[in-house]
Each structure stands twice: as structure tokens, then as C-alpha cells.
Amino acid sequence: MPKLILSAVPILRQTYISKILGMNPLAFWPMNEASGTTCKDISGSGYNGTYANVTLAQPGIGDGATTASFNGINSSANVFSAGLAGAINDQEYTIMMWAKVSGAGVWTDGAQRRMCFFGFGADPSNDHFYLRKNTTNNQVRLGRAGTALPHKSIDHTISTTSWFHIGMTCSKANDRLKLFINGTQSGATADTLQEILNTLTVALLGCYSGAFYWSGLLGRVALFDRELSSAEMSRAGRV
């Protein structure tokens, strides 16, 4: 019998960006632009944002692409658009990203620093969800609030100066919020807020409406209109 000879065909490794795109995000801002002020949504939805005082083409998460640097003073990316406001599902959603502090001192500087803030209605300070670094040393928080309803949050202790993946899932149908760090669930809470009934009016990355600026790098920000499974979050939490 003749010997079967296999051709030397290279095996292509799936890139991190293509992996996230394969999960069908509502919006995906990888923050890997070389220059300019446009924070591009590459999901196909076209929900582009605008950078302010952000330094682009910075070291990446290890996937061969760059990220963006936020100076902790006045850097932000405004990703709000009428299209996004009409598309976002405020009852079932997931948001996640990679983050890295500018130095160890950020974890103990006593400042609140937002990785993202999405606000709803005329009073977004009351109706919102966010991911942030707390004023408490070495701590990050998932938070969600609705007008006249209790604030829900989950905290996680962290002090790494390396890249870390952080994400939150929300499901009204399953009555829960979950926090994930590096693809592993860190906490959960019953979401007795029911749903936020207002329309999206604020969508910011790296700050909260002129305050609480992130100090460090951000990249690969993905927003979904569904609650991702634990298996999906695990995949997303690995480069």
C-alpha cells in the first residue's frame, strides 16, 4: 500500500479579535487604531466613537495588535450614538474589556477610575451600569443602578500591573448580575432592579462624564445584547 504523504499546510491560529467577532458582539471597539480620533466599532454595526486625549498605538494584550493609553486626567472615548441607543438591550447584556493600570500606585491612589460608564435617560447618574476601580485599595467593581431602586454591585480584590480581562453580564430573565475576571466568575447577585426603562444617553470608555478618569491602557472592548455563558466568558478571558 502506498504511503500517504501529507502536505505541510500551516495551521492558522485564530486571532483574539476574530474570536470575539465570532461571538457576534453588538459593538466591538478593539482600540487598535494607529492614529486619529475615531474609536472604530468593527462589529459591522458602525457604532464608532471619538477619542479625546488618548494616546494610540500602545503595547497590546499579546495578540499582535495595539491598544490605547488613558492618562488619568482627561482621556476618554465617547462611544454614544443614536444607533447604539436604539440597539442596546438594557435587560440582557454583557460588556467586557482588557485593562492595565499605568503603575502599581494606581491601585492605592484613593481615586475612583471608570473603565466604562453607560447611562440611561435624563438622569444617567441614577440609571446606569459600569466597571471601575474603587477608592478602596486594590479593588474593582461591577455596578448597576436604577432610579429609586437599590444600587447593586460586586467587588473583586486585584493589584496586578499586568493585563487583566474584566467583564459583567446582566440578565433580567435569569435575575442576576455576574462579574468575571480573566474569564473566571468572581461574584453574582440577584438583579432586583428589574430593568432600566430609559433610553441610553451616555456611553463612555475610560471615564464618567468629565470625572473618574482611567489611568493606564484599555483595549478590546466588546458589548453584547445578551448574557454570555460562563464558557464564552472563559474563552474571551484568554488571549
C-alpha positions, 0 to 999 in steps of 0.5 A: 500500500502506498504511503500517504504523504501529507502536505505541510499546510500551516495551521492558522491560529485564530486571532483574539479579535476574530474570536470575539467577532465570532461571538457576534458582539453588538459593538466591538471597539478593539482600540487598535487604531494607529492614529486619529480620533475615531474609536472604530466599532468593527462589529459591522454595526458602525457604532464608532466613537471619538477619542479625546486625549488618548494616546494610540498605538500602545503595547497590546494584550499579546495578540499582535495588535495595539491598544490605547493609553488613558492618562488619568486626567482627561482621556476618554472615548465617547462611544454614544450614538443614536444607533447604539441607543436604539440597539442596546438591550438594557435587560440582557447584556454583557460588556467586557474589556482588557485593562492595565493600570499605568503603575502599581500606585494606581491601585492605592491612589484613593481615586475612583477610575471608570473603565466604562460608564453607560447611562440611561435617560435624563438622569444617567447618574441614577440609571446606569451600569459600569466597571471601575476601580474603587477608592478602596485599595486594590479593588474593582467593581461591577455596578448597576443602578436604577432610579429609586431602586437599590444600587447593586454591585460586586467587588473583586480584590486585584493589584496586578500591573499586568493585563487583566480581562474584566467583564459583567453580564446582566440578565433580567430573565435569569435575575442576576448580575455576574462579574468575571475576571480573566474569564473566571466568575468572581461574584453574582447577585440577584438583579432586583432592579428589574430593568432600566426603562430609559433610553441610553444617553451616555456611553463612555470608555475610560471615564464618567462624564468629565470625572473618574478618569482611567489611568493606564491602557484599555483595549478590546472592548466588546458589548453584547445584547445578551448574557454570555455563558460562563464558557464564552466568558472563559474563552474571551478571558484568554488571549 
